[in-house]
């Protein structure tokens, strides 16, 4: 029944997103809400960038509907489980609302990076409030359990870092959604293996949203007004959910079965966007530029410079991510 409920959440998300995205395209063209191409961007036409507007409402709707269905059919979660799951999901929703509104404002009129950064820190700080923070490195660098004075700031930095990593990797068609989909699938099965069905449902529900979006983003025709980008609204939402799942899986608590090397396993799913951000920032500082100044030095730009097409570059980067993630999990 748990698997059936997860499939229902995935189906609801995919179906609702499939209904909403064409409407977003229609509104974007009527109101002329486009991502205008420039010298730094790959696309050559004005393309709507509000695809991410469909993410958060759809995920919230599908998860809430399935949780209500579970309760009505007698498969509700226990009081003990709810006592620590409910606060985590409530702060997740609070943070997603803030980032969702920030993303919409940025996609429509633009938001200064410092303001976005402050909001991201506020959203990241919500996790430790309910006890969700990285407290164990599982032997990585010879470190196991870590104290709160280090773990809580580390968690906040990690959430902000992952959220921005997904935002910055969104440079070519299908890359951010593809990398996020691969991570979500891995997390979905990892949480399923641990028996944490609620978190698995969140992962598959988010993946369900990305399936129709990926189709419109990669295979949609700009000439026929069928192509759309996720924009900051989508990338911030995805980054926040992925950081939530990664921290939850890597946390060592009495309520969750311990997995050896959980920290490495959780964050290996995000290794490509994470290392891309680190490399880009180092290169910018080395050349005396601001680390926040946009350029064409991301991994997808490097693949395009080597002569790969946009689609081949996307597929190769996805393959690299899947290989890294798979090898790390198998070795652990």
C-alpha positions as CSV (number, residue, x, y, z in Angstrom):
1,X,0.0,0.0,0.0
2,X,2.9,2.4,0.7
3,X,4.2,1.8,-2.8
4,X,0.7,2.4,-4.2
5,X,0.4,5.7,-2.3
6,X,3.7,6.8,-3.7
7,X,2.6,6.0,-7.2
8,X,-0.6,7.9,-6.7
9,X,1.4,11.0,-5.5
10,X,3.7,10.7,-8.6
11,X,0.7,10.4,-10.9
12,X,-1.2,13.3,-9.4
13,X,2.0,15.5,-9.7
14,X,2.6,14.5,-13.3
15,X,-1.0,15.0,-14.3
16,X,-1.5,18.4,-12.6
17,X,1.9,19.7,-14.0
18,X,0.8,18.5,-17.5
19,X,-2.3,20.6,-17.2
20,X,-0.7,23.7,-15.7
21,X,2.4,24.1,-17.9
22,X,0.5,24.8,-21.2
23,X,-1.6,27.4,-19.3
24,X,1.6,29.0,-18.0
25,X,2.9,29.1,-21.6
26,X,-0.3,30.8,-22.8
27,X,-0.2,33.4,-20.0
28,X,3.5,34.1,-20.6
29,X,2.9,34.8,-24.3
30,X,-0.1,36.9,-23.7
31,X,1.7,39.0,-21.1
32,X,5.1,38.8,-22.8
33,X,6.9,37.3,-19.8
34,X,10.0,36.0,-21.5
35,X,13.6,35.1,-20.8
36,X,15.4,37.4,-23.3
37,X,18.6,36.0,-24.8
38,X,21.9,37.7,-24.4
39,X,25.6,37.0,-25.0
40,X,25.8,34.7,-21.9
41,X,22.8,32.6,-22.6
42,X,22.6,29.6,-25.0
43,X,19.0,30.1,-26.4
44,X,18.4,32.5,-29.3
45,X,14.7,33.2,-29.0
46,X,12.6,34.8,-26.3
47,X,11.3,31.9,-24.2
48,X,8.9,31.9,-21.2
49,X,10.7,31.1,-17.9
50,X,7.8,30.6,-15.5
51,X,7.7,26.8,-15.7
52,X,8.8,26.6,-12.1
53,X,5.6,28.3,-11.0
54,X,3.9,24.9,-11.3
55,X,6.3,23.1,-9.0
56,X,5.5,24.0,-5.4
57,X,1.7,24.1,-5.7
58,X,1.6,20.8,-7.5
59,X,3.9,19.1,-5.0
60,X,2.0,20.5,-2.0
61,X,-1.3,19.4,-3.6
62,X,-0.2,15.8,-4.4
63,X,1.5,15.2,-1.0
64,X,-1.5,16.7,0.9
65,X,-4.0,14.7,-1.1
66,X,-2.2,11.4,-0.6
67,X,-1.7,12.0,3.1
68,X,-5.4,12.7,3.5
69,X,-6.2,9.6,1.4
70,X,-3.9,7.5,3.7
71,X,-5.7,8.7,6.8
72,X,-9.1,8.2,5.4
73,X,-8.3,4.6,4.3
74,X,-6.8,3.6,7.6
75,X,-3.1,3.8,6.6
76,X,-2.3,7.0,8.4
77,X,1.0,7.5,10.1
78,X,1.4,6.9,13.9
79,X,1.3,9.6,16.5
80,X,4.9,9.0,17.4
81,X,6.0,9.2,13.8
82,X,3.9,12.3,13.2
83,X,5.5,14.0,16.2
84,X,8.8,14.4,14.4
85,X,7.7,14.3,10.8
86,X,5.1,17.0,11.0
87,X,7.4,19.8,12.2
88,X,9.9,19.0,9.5
89,X,7.3,19.2,6.7
90,X,5.8,22.3,8.1
91,X,9.1,24.2,8.1
92,X,9.8,22.8,4.6
93,X,6.5,24.3,3.4
94,X,7.3,27.6,5.1
95,X,10.7,27.8,3.5
96,X,9.3,26.8,0.1
97,X,6.7,29.5,0.3
98,X,9.4,32.1,0.9
99,X,11.6,30.8,-1.9
100,X,8.6,30.4,-4.2
101,X,7.6,34.1,-3.8
102,X,11.2,35.2,-4.1
103,X,11.6,33.2,-7.3
104,X,8.5,34.6,-8.8
105,X,9.6,38.1,-8.0
106,X,13.0,37.4,-9.5
107,X,11.6,35.9,-12.7
108,X,9.1,38.8,-13.2
109,X,11.0,42.0,-12.1
110,X,14.4,40.8,-10.7
111,X,15.7,40.5,-7.2
112,X,19.1,41.6,-6.0
113,X,21.4,38.7,-5.2
114,X,22.1,39.9,-1.7
115,X,18.3,39.9,-1.0
116,X,18.0,36.4,-2.4
117,X,20.9,35.3,-0.3
118,X,19.4,36.6,3.0
119,X,16.1,34.9,2.2
120,X,17.9,31.6,1.5
121,X,19.7,31.9,4.9
122,X,16.4,32.4,6.6
123,X,14.9,29.4,4.9
124,X,17.9,27.3,5.7
125,X,17.8,28.3,9.3
126,X,14.3,26.8,9.7
127,X,15.6,23.2,9.5
128,X,17.8,23.3,12.7
129,X,14.8,24.8,14.6
130,X,13.0,21.5,14.4
131,X,16.1,19.4,14.9
132,X,16.9,18.7,11.3
133,X,20.7,19.2,10.9
134,X,23.8,17.2,9.9
135,X,25.0,15.5,13.1
136,X,27.2,12.7,11.7
137,X,29.9,12.4,9.0
138,X,29.9,8.6,9.4
139,X,33.7,8.4,9.5
140,X,34.3,10.8,6.6
141,X,37.7,12.5,7.2
142,X,37.9,10.5,10.4
143,X,34.9,12.3,11.9
144,X,31.7,10.7,13.2
145,X,29.2,12.5,15.5
146,X,29.6,16.2,15.4
147,X,28.4,18.8,18.0
148,X,25.5,21.2,17.4
149,X,27.7,24.3,17.4
150,X,29.4,23.0,14.2
151,X,26.6,20.9,12.7
152,X,23.9,23.6,12.7
153,X,25.9,26.3,10.9
154,X,27.3,23.6,8.5
155,X,23.7,22.6,7.7
156,X,22.6,26.2,7.0
157,X,25.6,26.7,4.7
158,X,24.9,23.4,3.0
159,X,21.3,24.2,2.3
160,X,22.2,27.6,0.8
161,X,25.0,26.0,-1.2
162,X,22.8,23.2,-2.7
163,X,20.0,25.7,-3.4
164,X,22.3,27.9,-5.4
165,X,24.1,25.0,-7.0
166,X,20.8,23.9,-8.6
167,X,20.0,27.5,-9.6
168,X,23.4,28.0,-11.2
169,X,23.5,24.7,-13.1
170,X,20.3,25.6,-14.9
171,X,22.0,26.8,-18.0
172,X,20.9,24.5,-20.8
173,X,17.8,22.6,-21.7
174,X,17.0,19.7,-19.3
175,X,20.2,20.0,-17.2
176,X,18.8,21.2,-13.9
177,X,15.6,19.2,-14.2
178,X,17.6,16.1,-15.4
179,X,20.1,16.2,-12.5
180,X,17.3,16.9,-10.0
181,X,15.3,14.0,-11.4
182,X,18.2,11.6,-11.0
183,X,18.8,12.7,-7.4
184,X,15.1,12.5,-6.6
185,X,14.8,9.0,-8.0
186,X,17.8,7.9,-5.9
187,X,16.4,9.5,-2.8
188,X,13.0,8.0,-3.4
189,X,14.4,4.5,-3.5
190,X,16.9,5.2,-0.6
191,X,14.1,6.3,1.7
192,X,11.9,3.5,0.5
193,X,14.6,1.0,1.5
194,X,14.7,2.6,5.0
195,X,10.9,2.4,5.3
196,X,10.6,6.2,5.4
197,X,7.6,6.3,3.0
198,X,6.6,9.9,3.6
199,X,10.0,11.2,2.4
200,X,10.0,8.8,-0.5
201,X,6.6,10.2,-1.5
202,X,7.9,13.7,-1.4
203,X,10.8,12.7,-3.7
204,X,8.6,10.9,-6.2
205,X,6.0,13.7,-6.1
206,X,8.7,16.2,-7.0
207,X,9.9,13.9,-9.7
208,X,6.4,13.7,-11.1
209,X,6.3,17.5,-11.6
210,X,9.6,17.3,-13.5
211,X,8.5,14.7,-16.1
212,X,6.1,17.0,-18.1
213,X,8.4,20.0,-17.5
214,X,11.4,18.0,-18.9
215,X,9.3,17.2,-22.0
216,X,8.4,20.9,-22.7
217,X,11.9,22.1,-21.8
218,X,13.9,19.7,-23.9
219,X,11.5,18.6,-26.7
220,X,9.2,21.6,-26.9
221,X,9.5,23.8,-30.0
222,X,10.2,27.5,-29.4
223,X,8.9,28.2,-32.9
224,X,5.5,26.7,-31.9
225,X,5.4,28.3,-28.5
226,X,5.8,25.0,-26.7
227,X,9.1,25.5,-24.9
228,X,9.5,26.8,-21.4
229,X,12.2,27.3,-18.7
230,X,11.9,26.7,-15.0
231,X,13.4,30.1,-14.0
232,X,14.5,30.9,-10.4
233,X,11.1,29.8,-9.0
234,X,11.7,26.3,-10.1
235,X,15.4,26.0,-9.4
236,X,15.1,27.4,-5.9
237,X,12.2,25.1,-5.1
238,X,14.2,22.0,-6.4
239,X,17.3,23.0,-4.5
240,X,15.5,23.4,-1.3
241,X,13.7,20.1,-1.5
242,X,16.9,18.2,-2.5
243,X,18.8,19.8,0.4
244,X,16.0,18.8,2.8
245,X,16.1,15.1,1.5
246,X,19.9,15.0,1.6
247,X,20.1,16.3,5.2
248,X,17.3,14.0,6.4
249,X,18.9,10.9,4.9
250,X,22.3,11.8,6.3
251,X,21.0,12.6,9.8
252,X,21.7,10.0,12.6
253,X,18.6,9.8,14.8
254,X,17.0,7.2,17.0
255,X,13.9,7.2,14.7
256,X,15.7,6.4,11.5
257,X,17.7,3.2,10.7
258,X,21.4,4.0,10.4
259,X,23.0,3.5,7.0
260,X,26.8,3.2,6.9
261,X,28.2,6.2,5.0
262,X,24.8,7.9,4.7
263,X,26.4,11.3,4.5
264,X,28.5,10.3,1.4
265,X,25.5,8.5,-0.2
266,X,23.2,11.4,0.3
267,X,25.4,14.1,-1.1
268,X,26.9,12.0,-3.9
269,X,23.6,12.5,-5.8
270,X,24.4,16.2,-6.0
271,X,28.1,15.9,-6.7
272,X,28.0,17.5,-10.2
273,X,26.2,20.7,-9.4
274,X,28.1,21.0,-6.1
275,X,31.6,20.7,-7.6
276,X,30.7,22.9,-10.6
277,X,29.9,25.7,-8.2
278,X,33.1,25.2,-6.3
279,X,35.2,25.2,-9.5
280,X,33.5,28.2,-11.0
281,X,33.9,30.3,-7.8
282,X,37.6,29.3,-7.5
283,X,38.2,30.3,-11.1
284,X,36.4,33.6,-10.7
285,X,38.4,34.5,-7.6
286,X,41.6,33.4,-9.3
287,X,41.0,35.8,-12.2
288,X,40.1,38.6,-9.8
289,X,36.4,38.6,-10.4
290,X,33.5,38.6,-8.0
291,X,32.4,35.0,-7.2
292,X,28.8,36.2,-7.8
293,X,29.5,37.7,-11.2
294,X,27.9,35.5,-14.0
295,X,30.1,34.1,-16.7
296,X,30.3,31.3,-19.2
297,X,32.6,29.0,-17.2
298,X,30.1,26.4,-15.9
299,X,30.5,22.7,-16.9
300,X,27.8,22.9,-19.6
301,X,29.6,25.9,-21.1
302,X,32.8,23.9,-21.2
303,X,31.0,21.0,-23.0
304,X,29.5,23.4,-25.5
305,X,32.9,25.0,-26.1
306,X,34.3,21.6,-26.9
307,X,31.8,21.3,-29.7
308,X,29.0,19.2,-28.2
309,X,25.4,20.1,-29.0
310,X,23.1,21.2,-26.1
311,X,21.4,17.9,-25.9
312,X,24.6,15.8,-26.0
313,X,26.2,18.0,-23.4
314,X,23.1,17.5,-21.2
315,X,23.1,13.8,-21.6
316,X,26.8,13.5,-20.9
317,X,26.6,15.5,-17.7
318,X,23.6,13.5,-16.6
319,X,25.6,10.3,-17.3
320,X,28.6,11.6,-15.3
321,X,26.2,12.4,-12.3
322,X,24.6,9.0,-12.4
323,X,28.0,7.2,-12.6
324,X,29.3,9.2,-9.6
325,X,26.2,8.6,-7.6
326,X,26.0,4.9,-8.4
327,X,29.7,4.2,-7.8
328,X,29.6,6.1,-4.4
329,X,26.6,4.1,-3.3
330,X,28.0,0.8,-4.4
331,X,31.4,1.5,-2.8
332,X,29.9,2.6,0.5
